[in-house]
Amino acid sequence: MEEYSIFFSNGWEHIVDINAYDHLLFVMTLCAAFKFSEWKQVLVIITAFTIGHSGTLILSALDIIPTNPQLIDLLIPFTIMITAIANIVNYGKDGKFSDAKFKYMIALVFGLIHGLAFASNFKFMLFSDSIVMPLFLFNLGIEVGQIFIVILFMLALWFYTKIIKGEHMKWNIFISGAGFGIAATLFLNALAL
């Protein structure tokens, strides 16, 4: 079992590594439209994202679907830009995201794309005949890291809205706008390569 612990560590590092900020940016942009009191919706969204990227991670690791790094480098920032736009367009006058089911679908579908990026990293590490335990531990590492990031993000939101008394709408616009801007830069850089 000790030989497999590297998979958990690499999964964790893949999501919390500052060099993997595209995934962090997606998770933060995904959660930006929800208030601290809507933590249950955030949990559902993160679960939908998990289901999506777990599915393609498994299919890619089993060589059922191919990975194309150049295409993935274009699609990941595109998912962030679309999510940021959805955050602004669907933010209701009552201060709530107006179509949560749409947001859940975005998380699931875009999770499929992010899973391809995770798969590239996982396949590079694979060294054993059995992929079940390595795949499980790598995915678990990603999930624990993702939950850690979401907790930090939600604590920052709580501090902003409860202590500083900031408006959630401004938070959503700032995070979504920053997410869009950074993702657009990544997208243009990927196009230039």
C-alpha positions as CSV (number, residue, x, y, z in Angstrom):
1,M,0.0,0.0,0.0
2,E,2.9,2.3,0.7
3,E,3.9,2.3,-3.0
4,Y,0.4,3.6,-3.9
5,S,0.6,6.6,-1.5
6,I,2.4,8.6,-4.1
7,F,-0.9,8.6,-6.2
8,F,-2.8,10.4,-3.4
9,S,0.0,12.9,-3.0
10,N,0.2,13.6,-6.7
11,G,-3.5,14.0,-6.9
12,W,-3.5,16.5,-4.0
13,E,-0.5,18.3,-5.4
14,H,-2.1,18.5,-8.9
15,I,-5.1,20.5,-7.6
16,V,-3.4,22.7,-4.9
17,D,-0.2,23.4,-6.8
18,I,0.0,27.1,-7.8
19,N,1.2,25.9,-11.2
20,A,-2.2,24.2,-11.7
21,Y,-4.0,27.4,-11.1
22,D,-6.3,26.8,-14.0
23,H,-8.2,24.1,-12.0
24,L,-8.2,26.3,-8.9
25,L,-9.5,29.2,-10.9
26,F,-12.3,27.0,-12.3
27,V,-13.4,25.8,-8.9
28,M,-13.4,29.4,-7.5
29,T,-15.3,30.8,-10.5
30,L,-17.7,27.9,-10.2
31,C,-18.5,28.8,-6.5
32,A,-18.4,32.6,-6.9
33,A,-22.1,33.0,-7.7
34,F,-23.2,31.3,-4.4
35,K,-23.5,32.9,-1.0
36,F,-22.0,31.4,2.1
37,S,-25.5,30.4,3.2
38,E,-25.9,28.4,0.0
39,W,-23.2,26.0,1.0
40,K,-25.4,23.0,0.1
41,Q,-25.6,24.2,-3.5
42,V,-21.8,24.6,-3.5
43,L,-21.6,21.0,-2.3
44,V,-23.8,19.8,-5.1
45,I,-21.8,21.8,-7.7
46,I,-18.5,20.4,-6.5
47,T,-20.0,16.9,-6.5
48,A,-21.2,17.4,-10.1
49,F,-17.7,18.5,-11.1
50,T,-16.2,15.5,-9.3
51,I,-18.5,13.1,-11.1
52,G,-17.6,14.7,-14.4
53,H,-13.8,14.7,-14.0
54,S,-13.8,11.2,-12.4
55,G,-15.6,9.8,-15.4
56,T,-13.2,11.0,-18.0
57,L,-10.2,10.3,-15.7
58,I,-11.3,6.7,-15.6
59,L,-12.1,6.4,-19.3
60,S,-8.8,8.0,-20.3
61,A,-6.7,6.0,-17.9
62,L,-8.2,2.8,-19.4
63,D,-7.4,4.2,-22.9
64,I,-11.1,4.3,-23.8
65,I,-10.9,7.9,-24.8
66,P,-7.8,9.7,-26.1
67,T,-6.3,12.9,-24.6
68,N,-5.1,15.8,-26.7
69,P,-3.0,18.2,-24.6
70,Q,-3.3,21.0,-27.1
71,L,-7.1,20.8,-27.2
72,I,-7.3,20.5,-23.4
73,D,-5.1,23.6,-23.0
74,L,-7.8,25.5,-25.1
75,L,-10.8,23.9,-23.5
76,I,-9.9,24.4,-19.8
77,P,-9.8,28.3,-20.0
78,F,-12.9,28.2,-22.2
79,T,-14.8,26.4,-19.4
80,I,-13.7,29.1,-17.0
81,M,-14.8,31.9,-19.3
82,I,-18.2,30.3,-19.9
83,T,-18.7,29.8,-16.1
84,A,-17.7,33.4,-15.4
85,I,-20.2,34.7,-18.0
86,A,-23.0,32.4,-16.5
87,N,-22.2,33.8,-13.1
88,I,-22.9,37.3,-14.2
89,V,-25.8,36.7,-16.6
90,N,-27.7,34.4,-14.3
91,Y,-27.2,36.4,-11.1
92,G,-30.7,37.5,-10.1
93,K,-31.9,40.7,-8.6
94,D,-32.6,38.9,-5.4
95,G,-28.9,38.1,-5.1
96,K,-29.2,34.5,-5.9
97,F,-28.1,32.5,-8.9
98,S,-31.3,32.2,-11.0
99,D,-30.7,28.8,-12.6
100,A,-28.9,26.4,-10.2
101,K,-29.7,23.4,-12.4
102,F,-27.9,25.0,-15.3
103,K,-24.9,25.6,-13.0
104,Y,-24.9,21.9,-12.0
105,M,-24.9,20.9,-15.6
106,I,-22.0,23.3,-16.4
107,A,-20.1,21.7,-13.5
108,L,-20.8,18.2,-14.7
109,V,-20.0,18.8,-18.4
110,F,-17.0,21.0,-17.7
111,G,-15.8,18.4,-15.2
112,L,-15.5,15.9,-18.1
113,I,-13.0,18.3,-19.8
114,H,-11.0,18.9,-16.6
115,G,-10.8,15.1,-16.1
116,L,-8.8,14.9,-19.4
117,A,-6.2,17.2,-18.0
118,F,-6.0,15.2,-14.8
119,A,-5.7,12.0,-16.9
120,S,-2.6,13.3,-18.6
121,N,-0.9,13.7,-15.3
122,F,-2.2,10.3,-14.0
123,K,-1.1,8.3,-17.0
124,F,2.4,9.7,-16.7
125,M,2.7,8.3,-13.2
126,L,1.2,4.9,-13.8
127,F,3.7,2.1,-13.3
128,S,1.7,-0.9,-12.2
129,D,-0.5,-3.5,-13.9
130,S,-3.6,-2.7,-11.8
131,I,-5.0,0.8,-12.1
132,V,-7.9,0.5,-9.7
133,M,-6.1,1.5,-6.5
134,P,-3.8,4.1,-8.1
135,L,-6.7,5.6,-9.9
136,F,-8.8,5.7,-6.7
137,L,-6.0,7.3,-4.6
138,F,-5.1,9.8,-7.3
139,N,-8.8,10.9,-7.6
140,L,-9.1,11.0,-3.8
141,G,-6.1,13.3,-3.6
142,I,-7.7,15.6,-6.1
143,E,-10.9,15.6,-4.2
144,V,-9.4,16.3,-0.8
145,G,-7.4,19.1,-2.4
146,Q,-10.5,20.5,-4.1
147,I,-12.5,20.4,-0.8
148,F,-9.6,22.2,0.9
149,I,-9.7,25.0,-1.7
150,V,-13.4,25.3,-1.5
151,I,-13.3,25.6,2.3
152,L,-10.7,28.4,2.1
153,F,-12.7,30.1,-0.6
154,M,-15.9,30.0,1.4
155,L,-14.1,31.2,4.5
156,A,-12.8,34.2,2.5
157,L,-16.4,34.8,1.3
158,W,-17.7,34.7,4.9
159,F,-15.0,37.1,6.0
160,Y,-15.9,39.5,3.1
161,T,-19.6,39.4,3.7
162,K,-19.9,39.1,7.5
163,I,-16.8,41.0,8.8
164,I,-16.2,43.6,6.0
165,K,-19.9,43.7,5.2
166,G,-19.2,43.5,1.5
167,E,-22.0,42.8,-1.0
168,H,-22.1,39.3,-2.5
169,M,-22.9,40.7,-6.0
170,K,-19.6,42.6,-6.0
171,W,-17.8,39.5,-4.8
172,N,-19.4,37.5,-7.7
173,I,-18.5,40.2,-10.3
174,F,-14.9,40.5,-9.0
175,I,-14.2,36.7,-8.9
176,S,-16.0,36.0,-12.1
177,G,-14.3,39.0,-13.9
178,A,-10.9,38.0,-12.6
179,G,-11.6,34.4,-13.6
180,F,-12.7,35.4,-17.1
181,G,-9.6,37.7,-17.6
182,I,-7.1,35.2,-16.5
183,A,-8.8,32.4,-18.5
184,A,-8.9,34.6,-21.6
185,T,-5.2,35.2,-21.3
186,L,-4.6,31.4,-21.0
187,F,-6.9,30.8,-24.0
188,L,-5.0,33.3,-26.2
189,N,-1.7,31.8,-25.1
190,A,-2.8,28.3,-26.0
191,L,-4.0,29.6,-29.4
192,A,-0.6,31.1,-30.0
193,L,1.2,27.8,-29.5
